[in-house]
Protein backbone atom coordinates (compact mmCIF):
# COMPACT_ATOMS: atom_id res chain seq x y z
CA UNK A 1 0.00 0.00 0.00
CA UNK A 2 1.35 3.43 -0.97
CA UNK A 3 0.74 6.76 0.76
CA UNK A 4 1.56 10.04 -0.97
CA UNK A 5 2.23 13.13 1.17
CA UNK A 6 2.89 16.55 -0.37
CA UNK A 7 3.00 20.18 0.68
CA UNK A 8 1.62 21.39 -2.64
CA UNK A 9 1.85 25.13 -1.82
CA UNK A 10 -1.48 25.73 -3.48
CA UNK A 11 -3.61 23.40 -5.60
CA UNK A 12 -5.55 26.05 -7.49
CA UNK A 13 -3.30 26.22 -10.53
CA UNK A 14 -3.72 23.82 -13.45
CA UNK A 15 0.02 22.96 -13.28
CA UNK A 16 -0.33 21.72 -9.69
CA UNK A 17 -3.41 19.63 -10.51
CA UNK A 18 -1.71 18.17 -13.57
CA UNK A 19 1.35 17.16 -11.55
CA UNK A 20 -0.79 15.66 -8.77
CA UNK A 21 -2.73 13.62 -11.32
CA UNK A 22 0.55 12.33 -12.79
CA UNK A 23 1.85 11.36 -9.34
CA UNK A 24 -1.38 9.49 -8.57
CA UNK A 25 -1.34 7.68 -11.92
CA UNK A 26 2.33 6.73 -11.56
CA UNK A 27 2.47 5.56 -7.94
CA UNK A 28 -1.20 4.57 -7.39
CA UNK A 29 -1.40 5.61 -3.72
CA UNK A 30 -4.27 4.31 -1.60
CA UNK A 31 -4.06 7.47 0.55
CA UNK A 32 -3.06 11.00 -0.41
CA UNK A 33 -2.34 13.65 2.22
CA UNK A 34 -2.06 17.24 0.97
CA UNK A 35 -0.91 20.33 2.88
CA UNK A 36 -1.29 24.02 2.07
CA UNK A 37 -3.98 23.37 -0.49
CA UNK A 38 -5.13 27.01 -0.16
CA UNK A 39 -8.58 25.81 -1.25
CA UNK A 40 -12.09 25.99 0.17
CA UNK A 41 -13.89 22.77 1.04
CA UNK A 42 -15.88 22.76 -2.21
CA UNK A 43 -12.80 23.28 -4.38
CA UNK A 44 -10.89 20.59 -2.45
CA UNK A 45 -13.73 18.13 -3.16
CA UNK A 46 -13.49 19.07 -6.84
CA UNK A 47 -9.77 18.21 -6.69
CA UNK A 48 -10.64 14.89 -5.01
CA UNK A 49 -12.92 13.95 -7.90
CA UNK A 50 -10.40 15.14 -10.49
CA UNK A 51 -7.80 12.78 -8.99
CA UNK A 52 -10.26 9.87 -8.96
CA UNK A 53 -10.69 9.36 -5.21
CA UNK A 54 -14.18 8.49 -3.89
CA UNK A 55 -13.52 9.53 -0.27
CA UNK A 56 -12.08 12.58 1.47
CA UNK A 57 -11.63 14.44 4.73
CA UNK A 58 -11.01 18.16 4.33
CA UNK A 59 -9.74 21.00 6.49
CA UNK A 60 -10.45 24.12 4.38
CA UNK A 61 -8.00 26.96 4.01
CA UNK A 62 -8.41 30.15 6.02
CA UNK A 63 -8.27 32.91 3.46
CA UNK A 64 -5.29 32.16 1.24
CA UNK A 65 -3.31 30.09 3.74
CA UNK A 66 -3.39 26.54 5.04
CA UNK A 67 -5.76 23.81 4.05
CA UNK A 68 -5.39 20.04 4.48
CA UNK A 69 -6.91 17.08 2.64
CA UNK A 70 -6.87 13.31 3.01
CA UNK A 71 -8.11 11.28 0.01
CA UNK A 72 -8.44 7.48 -0.06
CA UNK A 73 -9.58 4.64 -2.27
CA UNK A 74 -12.43 2.17 -1.76
CA UNK A 75 -10.20 -0.75 -0.73
CA UNK A 76 -9.06 1.16 2.38
CA UNK A 77 -11.22 1.81 5.45
CA UNK A 78 -10.53 5.17 7.13
CA UNK A 79 -12.06 6.30 10.44
CA UNK A 80 -11.25 9.97 11.08
CA UNK A 81 -10.54 10.74 14.74
CA UNK A 82 -9.57 14.40 15.00
CA UNK A 83 -8.73 17.21 12.61
CA UNK A 84 -7.30 20.72 12.90
CA UNK A 85 -5.51 23.18 10.66
CA UNK A 86 -2.32 21.26 11.51
CA UNK A 87 -3.36 17.61 11.30
CA UNK A 88 -5.73 14.86 10.22
CA UNK A 89 -5.67 11.80 12.48
CA UNK A 90 -7.33 8.57 11.32
CA UNK A 91 -7.50 4.83 11.97
CA UNK A 92 -6.69 2.72 8.91
CA UNK A 93 -7.64 -0.86 8.07
CA UNK A 94 -8.09 -3.03 5.00
CA UNK A 95 -7.59 -6.44 3.47
CA UNK A 96 -3.91 -5.71 2.81
CA UNK A 97 -3.30 -5.73 6.57
CA UNK A 98 -5.36 -8.75 7.51
CA UNK A 99 -8.07 -6.59 9.04
CA UNK A 100 -5.69 -5.15 11.64
CA UNK A 101 -6.07 -1.47 12.43
CA UNK A 102 -3.25 1.04 12.55
CA UNK A 103 -3.08 4.78 12.77
CA UNK A 104 -2.08 7.48 10.28
CA UNK A 105 -1.60 11.13 11.17
CA UNK A 106 -0.95 13.61 8.39
CA UNK A 107 0.81 16.55 10.00
CA UNK A 108 1.75 20.11 9.04
CA UNK A 109 4.05 21.90 11.50
CA UNK A 110 3.70 25.55 12.42
CA UNK A 111 5.56 27.60 9.78
CA UNK A 112 6.53 30.30 12.30
CA UNK A 113 9.27 29.19 14.64
CA UNK A 114 7.97 31.25 17.59
CA UNK A 115 4.76 29.17 17.59
CA UNK A 116 6.27 25.84 16.50
CA UNK A 117 6.26 24.51 20.06
CA UNK A 118 2.46 24.32 19.73
CA UNK A 119 2.98 21.65 17.07
CA UNK A 120 4.99 19.56 19.50
CA UNK A 121 2.33 19.98 22.22
CA UNK A 122 -0.29 18.77 19.74
CA UNK A 123 1.70 15.65 18.79
CA UNK A 124 2.24 14.77 22.45
CA UNK A 125 -1.51 15.09 22.97
CA UNK A 126 -2.20 12.83 19.98
CA UNK A 127 0.28 10.29 21.33
CA UNK A 128 -1.93 9.78 24.39
CA UNK A 129 -5.10 9.17 22.38
CA UNK A 130 -4.40 5.66 21.08
CA UNK A 131 -2.05 2.68 21.39
CA UNK A 132 -2.49 1.52 17.79
CA UNK A 133 0.63 1.22 15.59
CA UNK A 134 1.25 4.82 14.53
CA UNK A 135 2.58 6.34 11.30
CA UNK A 136 2.93 10.12 11.27
CA UNK A 137 4.04 11.90 8.09
CA UNK A 138 4.06 15.35 6.57
CA UNK A 139 5.90 18.66 6.60
CA UNK A 140 7.11 19.29 10.17
CA UNK A 141 8.86 22.56 9.24
CA UNK A 142 11.83 21.49 11.39
CA UNK A 143 14.84 19.17 11.30
CA UNK A 144 16.16 16.59 13.78
CA UNK A 145 19.79 17.44 13.00
CA UNK A 146 21.59 19.84 10.62
CA UNK A 147 19.84 18.26 7.58
CA UNK A 148 20.22 21.33 5.43
CA UNK A 149 22.36 22.97 2.77
CA UNK A 150 23.05 26.69 2.46
CA UNK A 151 23.26 29.69 4.75
CA UNK A 152 19.94 29.14 6.55
CA UNK A 153 21.33 27.16 9.50
CA UNK A 154 18.93 25.96 12.19
CA UNK A 155 19.50 26.98 15.78
CA UNK A 156 20.14 24.24 18.34
CA UNK A 157 17.12 25.12 20.50
CA UNK A 158 14.80 24.72 17.50
CA UNK A 159 16.08 21.23 16.75
CA UNK A 160 16.08 20.31 20.46
CA UNK A 161 12.33 20.90 20.74
CA UNK A 162 11.68 18.63 17.76
CA UNK A 163 14.04 15.96 19.11
CA UNK A 164 12.39 15.98 22.55
CA UNK A 165 8.94 15.61 21.00
CA UNK A 166 10.11 12.68 18.84
CA UNK A 167 11.49 10.96 21.94
CA UNK A 168 8.34 11.61 23.99
CA UNK A 169 6.16 10.17 21.22
CA UNK A 170 8.42 7.15 20.69
CA UNK A 171 9.02 8.13 17.07
CA UNK A 172 11.53 6.40 14.81
CA UNK A 173 12.51 8.07 11.55
CA UNK A 174 11.68 5.81 8.57
CA UNK A 175 14.52 7.38 6.59
CA UNK A 176 14.43 8.00 2.85
CA UNK A 177 15.93 7.13 -0.50
CA UNK A 178 16.99 9.28 -3.47
CA UNK A 179 17.69 13.00 -2.76
CA UNK A 180 18.32 13.96 0.90
CA UNK A 181 16.38 17.26 0.97
CA UNK A 182 12.65 17.87 0.56
CA UNK A 183 12.48 21.66 0.33
CA UNK A 184 14.40 23.90 -2.06
CA UNK A 185 14.03 27.68 -2.19
CA UNK A 186 15.01 27.50 -5.88
CA UNK A 187 17.45 30.41 -5.54
CA UNK A 188 20.74 30.51 -7.41
CA UNK A 189 24.34 30.41 -6.20
CA UNK A 190 25.05 31.16 -2.55
CA UNK A 191 21.41 32.03 -1.93
CA UNK A 192 20.26 28.46 -2.51
CA UNK A 193 18.92 26.67 0.58
CA UNK A 194 17.79 23.06 0.81
CA UNK A 195 16.32 21.43 3.94
CA UNK A 196 14.75 18.09 4.85
CA UNK A 197 11.46 19.37 6.29
CA UNK A 198 9.24 16.45 5.25
CA UNK A 199 9.57 13.01 6.81
CA UNK A 200 7.70 9.97 8.09
CA UNK A 201 7.83 8.60 11.64
CA UNK A 202 6.69 5.25 13.01
CA UNK A 203 6.43 4.31 16.66
CA UNK A 204 7.79 0.98 17.95
CA UNK A 205 4.41 -0.74 17.50
CA UNK A 206 4.33 0.34 13.87
CA UNK A 207 7.89 -0.91 13.41
CA UNK A 208 6.98 -4.28 14.95
CA UNK A 209 4.12 -4.84 12.48
CA UNK A 210 4.97 -2.67 9.47
CA UNK A 211 8.69 -2.07 9.90
CA UNK A 212 9.46 -3.07 6.29
CA UNK A 213 7.93 0.25 5.16
CA UNK A 214 10.16 2.53 3.10
CA UNK A 215 10.07 6.22 2.11
CA UNK A 216 11.12 7.76 -1.19
CA UNK A 217 11.50 11.47 -1.98
CA UNK A 218 9.74 12.30 -5.26
CA UNK A 219 10.87 15.46 -7.05
CA UNK A 220 8.11 17.90 -8.05
CA UNK A 221 8.08 21.03 -10.17
CA UNK A 222 4.85 22.83 -9.21
CA UNK A 223 5.80 22.92 -5.51
CA UNK A 224 9.09 23.78 -3.81
CA UNK A 225 8.64 20.61 -1.70
CA UNK A 226 9.33 17.04 -2.74
CA UNK A 227 6.56 14.52 -2.25
CA UNK A 228 6.91 11.64 0.19
CA UNK A 229 6.02 8.24 -1.23
CA UNK A 230 5.55 5.86 1.71
CA UNK A 231 5.31 2.19 0.85
CA UNK A 232 3.64 0.59 3.88
CA UNK A 233 4.68 -3.06 4.09
CA UNK A 234 4.24 -5.74 6.73
CA UNK A 235 7.25 -7.48 8.20
CA UNK A 236 7.65 -10.89 6.59
CA UNK A 237 8.46 -12.99 9.63
CA UNK A 238 10.49 -16.10 9.10
CA UNK A 239 11.04 -15.46 5.39
CA UNK A 240 14.59 -15.94 4.21
CA UNK A 241 15.07 -13.43 1.49
CA UNK A 242 18.51 -11.96 1.46
CA UNK A 243 21.47 -14.07 2.38
CA UNK A 244 22.57 -13.58 5.94
CA UNK A 245 26.26 -13.35 6.64
CA UNK A 246 27.87 -14.87 9.69
CA UNK A 247 27.57 -12.49 12.62
CA UNK A 248 30.51 -10.24 13.32
CA UNK A 249 32.06 -10.36 16.75
CA UNK A 250 30.62 -7.77 19.12
CA UNK A 251 31.94 -7.12 22.60
CA UNK A 252 29.04 -7.16 25.06
CA UNK A 253 29.26 -4.80 28.03
CA UNK A 254 26.88 -7.03 29.98
CA UNK A 255 29.61 -9.70 30.14
CA UNK A 256 31.30 -7.57 32.79
CA UNK A 257 28.40 -8.26 35.16
CA UNK A 258 29.30 -11.96 35.34
CA UNK A 259 31.20 -12.98 38.49
CA UNK A 260 33.78 -15.01 36.53
CA UNK A 261 34.42 -12.40 33.84
CA UNK A 262 37.69 -10.93 35.18
CA UNK A 263 39.17 -14.33 36.04
CA UNK A 264 38.18 -15.66 32.61
CA UNK A 265 39.85 -12.79 30.72
CA UNK A 266 43.01 -13.03 32.86
CA UNK A 267 43.13 -16.75 32.22
CA UNK A 268 42.51 -16.59 28.46
CA UNK A 269 44.63 -13.56 27.58
CA UNK A 270 47.87 -14.74 25.99
CA UNK A 271 50.39 -11.94 25.39
CA UNK A 272 52.14 -14.18 22.83
CA UNK A 273 55.81 -14.60 23.65
CA UNK A 274 57.74 -12.78 20.99
CA UNK A 275 58.83 -9.32 19.99
CA UNK A 276 55.65 -7.69 21.29
CA UNK A 277 54.87 -6.13 17.91
CA UNK A 278 51.43 -5.36 16.44
CA UNK A 279 51.18 -8.78 14.81
CA UNK A 280 51.58 -10.46 18.21
CA UNK A 281 48.97 -8.15 19.70
CA UNK A 282 46.54 -8.90 16.84
CA UNK A 283 47.05 -12.66 17.36
CA UNK A 284 46.36 -12.28 21.09
CA UNK A 285 43.20 -10.31 20.46
CA UNK A 286 42.01 -12.89 17.93
CA UNK A 287 42.55 -15.67 20.47
CA UNK A 288 40.66 -13.79 23.18
CA UNK A 289 37.82 -13.07 20.75
CA UNK A 290 37.47 -16.78 19.97
CA UNK A 291 37.47 -17.63 23.68
CA UNK A 292 34.81 -14.99 24.41
CA UNK A 293 32.56 -16.40 21.68
CA UNK A 294 32.73 -19.85 23.25
CA UNK A 295 32.30 -18.50 26.80
CA UNK A 296 29.29 -16.41 25.77
CA UNK A 297 27.60 -19.47 24.27
CA UNK A 298 28.49 -22.09 26.89
CA UNK A 299 28.67 -20.10 30.14
CA UNK A 300 27.00 -16.74 29.83
CA UNK A 301 24.15 -18.05 27.67
CA UNK A 302 21.25 -16.33 25.93
CA UNK A 303 19.84 -13.60 28.16
CA UNK A 304 16.33 -13.77 26.70
CA UNK A 305 16.14 -17.57 26.94
CA UNK A 306 17.36 -17.36 30.52
CA UNK A 307 14.66 -14.80 31.37
CA UNK A 308 11.99 -17.15 30.03
CA UNK A 309 13.40 -20.11 31.96
CA UNK A 310 13.65 -18.18 35.21
CA UNK A 311 10.07 -16.90 34.98
CA UNK A 312 8.84 -20.44 34.37
CA UNK A 313 10.82 -21.73 37.37
CA UNK A 314 9.45 -18.99 39.62
CA UNK A 315 5.90 -19.74 38.49
CA UNK A 316 6.40 -23.47 39.20
CA UNK A 317 7.87 -22.75 42.64
CA UNK A 318 5.00 -20.42 43.55
CA UNK A 319 2.44 -22.99 42.43
CA UNK A 320 4.16 -25.62 44.60
CA UNK A 321 4.19 -23.32 47.66
CA UNK A 322 0.89 -21.54 47.02
CA UNK A 323 -0.16 -21.28 50.67
CA UNK A 324 3.11 -20.24 52.26
CA UNK A 325 5.63 -17.42 52.01
CA UNK A 326 8.50 -17.27 49.52
CA UNK A 327 10.99 -20.11 49.94
CA UNK A 328 14.77 -19.76 49.87
CA UNK A 329 14.77 -21.23 46.35
CA UNK A 330 12.21 -18.65 45.20
CA UNK A 331 14.28 -15.83 46.68
CA UNK A 332 17.36 -17.15 44.90
CA UNK A 333 15.46 -17.32 41.61
CA UNK A 334 14.17 -13.76 42.10
CA UNK A 335 17.71 -12.50 42.70
CA UNK A 336 18.94 -14.25 39.56
CA UNK A 337 16.01 -12.81 37.59
CA UNK A 338 16.85 -9.27 38.74
CA UNK A 339 20.48 -9.75 37.65
CA UNK A 340 19.41 -11.15 34.26
CA UNK A 341 17.04 -8.21 33.73
CA UNK A 342 19.94 -5.84 34.41
CA UNK A 343 21.99 -7.70 31.80
CA UNK A 344 19.16 -7.41 29.29
CA UNK A 345 18.92 -3.66 29.87
CA UNK A 346 22.68 -3.31 29.41
CA UNK A 347 22.49 -5.33 26.19
CA UNK A 348 19.64 -3.26 24.73
CA UNK A 349 21.31 0.01 25.75
CA UNK A 350 24.53 -0.97 23.99
CA UNK A 351 22.66 -1.94 20.83
CA UNK A 352 20.66 1.29 20.79
CA UNK A 353 23.71 3.51 21.51
CA UNK A 354 21.43 5.78 23.55
CA UNK A 355 24.11 6.93 25.93
CA UNK A 356 22.13 9.76 27.49
CA UNK A 357 19.80 7.35 29.31
CA UNK A 358 21.25 6.27 32.63
CA UNK A 359 21.34 2.83 34.24
CA UNK A 360 18.27 1.60 36.08
CA UNK A 361 15.58 2.91 33.73
CA UNK A 362 14.34 -0.57 32.67
CA UNK A 363 12.68 1.07 29.65
CA UNK A 364 13.88 -1.75 27.40
CA UNK A 365 10.95 -1.23 25.02
CA UNK A 366 12.47 2.14 24.14
CA UNK A 367 15.96 0.66 23.81
CA UNK A 368 14.66 -2.10 21.53
CA UNK A 369 12.92 0.46 19.33
CA UNK A 370 16.13 2.49 19.03
CA UNK A 371 18.08 -0.68 18.19
CA UNK A 372 15.58 -1.49 15.44
CA UNK A 373 16.00 2.02 14.08
CA UNK A 374 19.76 1.47 13.96
CA UNK A 375 19.24 -1.82 12.16
CA UNK A 376 17.12 -0.01 9.54
CA UNK A 377 19.76 2.68 9.13
CA UNK A 378 22.47 0.05 8.69
CA UNK A 379 20.74 -1.53 5.70
CA UNK A 380 22.09 -0.83 2.20
CA UNK A 381 19.14 -0.84 -0.19
CA UNK A 382 20.96 0.29 -3.33
CA UNK A 383 24.36 1.32 -4.67
CA UNK A 384 25.16 3.49 -7.66
CA UNK A 385 27.19 1.71 -10.33
CA UNK A 386 29.96 3.35 -12.39
CA UNK A 387 27.57 3.80 -15.33
CA UNK A 388 25.17 5.79 -13.15
CA UNK A 389 22.50 3.10 -12.77
CA UNK A 390 21.52 1.64 -9.40
CA UNK A 391 22.06 -1.88 -8.08
CA UNK A 392 19.12 -2.97 -5.93
CA UNK A 393 19.41 -6.77 -5.70
CA UNK A 394 21.51 -8.10 -2.82
CA UNK A 395 23.96 -10.10 -4.96
CA UNK A 396 24.42 -7.18 -7.34
CA UNK A 397 25.00 -4.78 -4.40
CA UNK A 398 27.68 -7.11 -3.03
CA UNK A 399 29.38 -7.35 -6.43
CA UNK A 400 29.40 -3.55 -6.94
CA UNK A 401 30.84 -2.98 -3.44
CA UNK A 402 33.50 -5.68 -3.94
CA UNK A 403 34.60 -4.29 -7.31
CA UNK A 404 34.77 -0.76 -5.90
CA UNK A 405 37.12 -1.69 -3.05
CA UNK A 406 39.21 -3.93 -5.29
CA UNK A 407 39.67 -0.93 -7.54
CA UNK A 408 40.74 1.20 -4.58
CA UNK A 409 43.46 -1.31 -3.68
CA UNK A 410 44.94 -1.58 -7.18
CA UNK A 411 48.05 0.49 -7.90
CA UNK A 412 47.41 3.39 -10.23
CA UNK A 413 49.28 3.23 -13.54
CA UNK A 414 49.67 6.99 -13.54
CA UNK A 415 51.52 6.94 -10.21
CA UNK A 416 55.28 7.20 -10.79
CA UNK A 417 57.20 4.87 -8.49
CA UNK A 418 59.19 6.81 -5.94
CA UNK A 419 57.42 10.09 -6.69
CA UNK A 420 55.71 10.36 -3.27
CA UNK A 421 58.87 9.49 -1.30
CA UNK A 422 61.09 11.86 -3.29
CA UNK A 423 58.53 14.64 -3.10
CA UNK A 424 58.09 14.23 0.67
CA UNK A 425 61.87 14.11 1.15
CA UNK A 426 62.25 17.35 -0.82
CA UNK A 427 59.55 19.07 1.20
CA UNK A 428 61.08 17.91 4.49
CA UNK A 429 64.51 19.19 3.44
CA UNK A 430 62.98 22.52 2.41
CA UNK A 431 61.13 22.90 5.73
CA UNK A 432 64.30 21.94 7.64
CA UNK A 433 66.25 24.67 5.83
CA UNK A 434 63.49 27.20 6.52
CA UNK A 435 63.62 26.31 10.23
N, C-alpha and C positions, 0 to 999 in steps of 0.2 A: 504494500500500500504506500502510495506517495502523498506527501503533503507539500504544498507550495506556499511559501511565505514571502511577501514582498511589500516593502515600503514604496508604493508606486508614485508618491509625490504628486498626486492628482490623477484621477481617472476620467476626466472630462474630455480630454483631447483624443482625436481619432487615432493618433500614433500610439498612445498608451493602450487603448482598447485593442488595437491590432496586435501589439506585442504580447499582451496578456492572452489573447486568443491563440497565438502561436505557441506560447509556453504551455498552455493547457493541452493543445493538440499534440505537442511533442512529448510531454512527460506524463500526460494522463493522470493528474493528481485526483485522489478521491476527496481531498479537502483543500480548499484554497483560503488562506488568511491574508487579507489586504489591510494595509495601514495608510493613513493620510489619503483617503480616497477623495476628500474635499467635495463629497457629493451628498445630496439629500437622500432620504430613505427611498423615495420613488425612483430617483435616478440610479441608485445602487441596485435596486431590484431590476431595473432595465439592463444594467451591466450583467447581473446574474443570469438573466435569460439569454443575453448575447453570448455568454461563455458556455451555455448549455447545461447549467446546473439547476436542478429542480427545487433545491432547498437553500435557505439562507437565514442567517441572523445578522442584523444590521445595527450599528451605532452610527447615526447620521452625523455629518460634520456640523460644527457650530460656525456659521458664517462661511469663511473660506479656509478654515483650518480644521484639522483632525478628520475623523471619520474612520470607522473600522467595519470590516465585513468578513463573515465566515460562510463560504459556500461549500456544499457537499453533495455527493452523488447518492443514488437510491440504495446502493448496496452497503451503505454505511449508516448506522443509527447514531444520531447525535442528540443528546439531552443537554440543553443549555442550562447552566447553573446561575452564573452572574455575569453581568456586563457593565462596563463603564467606558468612558472615553479613552481609557488606557488598556482595556483588556476584554477578551471574551473567553469565558471559562466553560468547558463542556465535558460531559462524559461520552466516551466513544465506545462502540461495540460493533460487531459484525461477524460474518462467517469466516473472514480471514483470520480471526483471532479466537476461533473456537467458542464464540459467545462470551468470552471474558471481557469485562469492562476495563478501560483505562481512561486516563484523563489528559485532555489537551487544553492548554492555555495559550492563546495568541496574545502577545504582549507588546505594547508600545510604551517605551520609557519616556519620562518627562524630558522634552527637548531643552529646557532651561536648567542649568546645573544647580541654581539656587533652590529649585523645587524638586530636584531629582530624588531626594531622600524620601519623598512621598511615594515614589514608585517602589522603593524597597520596603516601606511599611505595608504597601498593598500586597506585595508578593508574600511577605511573612504572614499576613492575614489569610491569604489564599491557601498557604501551606497547611494551616490548621483546619481547613474545611473538609478535607478528605484524606483517606489513606490509600486511595487507588494509585496504581503506577502512574507517574506524572511526567508528561512531556510539556515543556514550556519553550516557546520559540517566538522570535520576532526581532524587532529593533529596540535594543535596550538603551541606546544612546550613551553607552559607556563601555569601557574595556576592563578586562580582568588584570591585564598587564600592559606594558607599553607596546600594544599591537597596532602601531601606527607608523606612518611614513610622512615626513615633512616637518614643518616648523611648529605645527599645532600640537605640542606635547601636553599630555594629560598630567594633572597634578596628583600627587600621591594620595591626598585625602579623598579625591573623587573616586579613584580606583579602590581605595580601602573600603568605602561604603558598599560598593558593588560586591567586593570579595566577601565581606561579612554577611551580606544578605545571602549569597550563594551557599556559604557554609551553613547558615541558619536553616535554609530550606533543604539542605542535603543535595544540592545540585551537583551534577557531574557534566562537564562540557562534552558534547558529542563530537567535537572536532569538526574538521572539514576536509575537502579535497579541492584541487584546482587552485585558483588565486587566493592569497591569504587575506585580502581586504574586501570589505563589502560596501564601503562608501568612498566615493572619489569626488572631490570638489571640481574636477575637470578643468582646473587652472593649469597654466603652462609654467615650465621652468621651476624656479625655487618656490613659487607660490602653490605648487601642487601638494595636496594633502590627501592621504588615504588612511582609512581607519577600519578596523573590524568592529562594527557596531551591531551587526546582526549575528545571531547565534542560536543554537538549540541546546537546551539543558534536559537531562533526565535525572530523576532521583534514583536511589538504589533499588527501589522496587521495579521501576521501569527497566533498569539495567538487568535485573534478574530475569525478567520475562522477555524483554524486547531489546536486549543489549547488542544485538547484531545490527541495529539501525545505523545508517550512515547519512552524512550531510554533504551536499555538494553546492558550491557557490556557482550560480548561473549568471553570466554577464548579461546586462540589459542596456538598452540605449535610451529609452524614453524616461527612465529614472536614473538618478545618480547613485542608487543603491543596487547591489546585486540581489538576485532572488535566492532564497534558500530552498533547495530541493531535499526534503527529508524522506528517505526510504525507510519506512518502519518495518522491521523484520523481527520475527521471533527467533530466540536462541534455539539452535538445532542441537538438542542435548544428545550426547552419545554418538553423533555422526562423525565419522572420521573423514574429513575432507582433505585438508592440507596435511602434508607429511610433518610429523612432529620429530624434532631433533632430540637427541639425548640431552637431558637437563644439564646446564652448566653448574659448576660448583658455586654455592653461595654460603658464605659464612653466616651462621645464625647466632644472633646475640643472645637468644634464649638459652643456648648451650651453657652459658656462663652461670646459669642458675642451678645447674646440676652439681651435687655435692662432690662428684668424682672428676669434675672438669679439669681443675688445675693439676691434679695428680696425673690424669690421663695425658695432658699436653706435655708435662715434664717427662713423662715416661716415653712418649712417642717421638718427641723432637730429637732428631739426629743431626748434630751440626756438621756431619760429614768430614771425617779426618782428611785434611788436604791443605791446600794453599789458602783456603778461606776466601776464594774469589766469588764472583757473582754466579758462576755456574754451580758451585757447591751449594750456595744459598738457594738457588732455584731448585736443585735436586732435593734439598731438605724440605722446602716448602711443598713440593710435589708429594713427597712421602707423607708429610703431615696431613695434606689434603685427602689422600687416599685413606689414611687411618680415621680421619674425622667422618668420612662418608660411611665407613663400616660401623663406627661407633654410633653414629646417628641412627642407623637402621637397626642395629642389634641391641643397643643399650638405651639410648634416649627414646627411640620409638616415635610413632606418629602421635602428635599431640591431640588431634581431633579424635582418633580412634580411642586414645586413652581416656578422653573425656567421656565418650559414650560408654566405655567399659566401667568406669568409676561410677557413673550415674546409675547404671544397671545394678552394680554391686550394692550401692547405698539403698536403692529401692528394695532389693531382695532382703537386706539386713533389717530394714524397717518393717517389712512385712513379717519377718520371723520374730521380731520383738515388738509387735504392735502395741502391747499393753504394758510396756515398761519404758524407762528412760533410755537415752542413747547409750549404747554399749561402748566399750573401749575400741572395738573393731570399727564401729561406725564413726567414732571420733577420729580414728586414724585415717579412714577413708575420706572424711570431710577435709582433714588437713591436706591430704594428697590432692584432692580435687581443687582446693584453693590454690595450691602451688601450680597445678597444671593450667588453671585458668590464667594465672599470672604469666605463664609461659606463652599461652595462646595470645594474650594481649601484646606481649613483647614481639611475637612473630608477626602479628598483623600490623603493628606500628612500624616495624622495619620494612615490611613490604610496601606500606603506603608512603613511607618517607615523610610523614607528617610530624616533623620534629617539634612543632610548637605546642603539641598536646603533651602534657606531663603524665608520668606514671600514675596508675591508680584510677584512671577514668573508667575503665571497663566498657567503653563505648566501642566495642569491636565491630558492631554493625557499620559505624562510620569508617573505621579503619579498612574494613573489607571493601566498602564502596570506593574508597580512595585507591586501594590496590587494584580494583577492577578498572578504574580510570587509567591508572598507569599501564595496565596490560593493553588497553585499547590504544593508548598513545604509542606503545612500543611496537605496534603492528605496522608492517610495511605493506601497503595495499597496491602500490604501483611504483615503477621506476622509469625514468625517461631514458630511452635508448639513444645511441649516438646519432641516429637518423632523425631524431625528434619525436618519434612515436613512443607510446607508452606500453610497458610490459605489465600485464595485470595478473597473469597466471603464475602460481607459485614457482613452478619449475623454470619458467622464463625469467622471473624476477631473480632467482638464484643464479641463473646463467649470466644475466647482465651484470649483477654485482661481482661475480667471480671474474669475468673478463675485465671489468673496470680495474679491480685491484691487481690483477696480473699485469695489466698495462702500466700501472703506477710503478711496479717493481722492475720493469724492464729498463735496461740502460738506454738512454737516448742517443741516437746516432749522431745528433748534432753537437753532443757534448764532447769537447776536446779533452782527451785524457791529460791529466795534470794541470788543466787550466785553473780549477778551483784552488788547488794547493799553491800553485805559483802566484795566483792573484792574491790569496790571503797572506802569503809570505811577504809579497811586495807591500801590501797595505800595513802589515805589522812593522816592517822595517821603516816605512814612512812615518808611522805614528811614533815609533821609538825615537827617530831623529827629531821630530817636532817636540817631543818631551824633553 
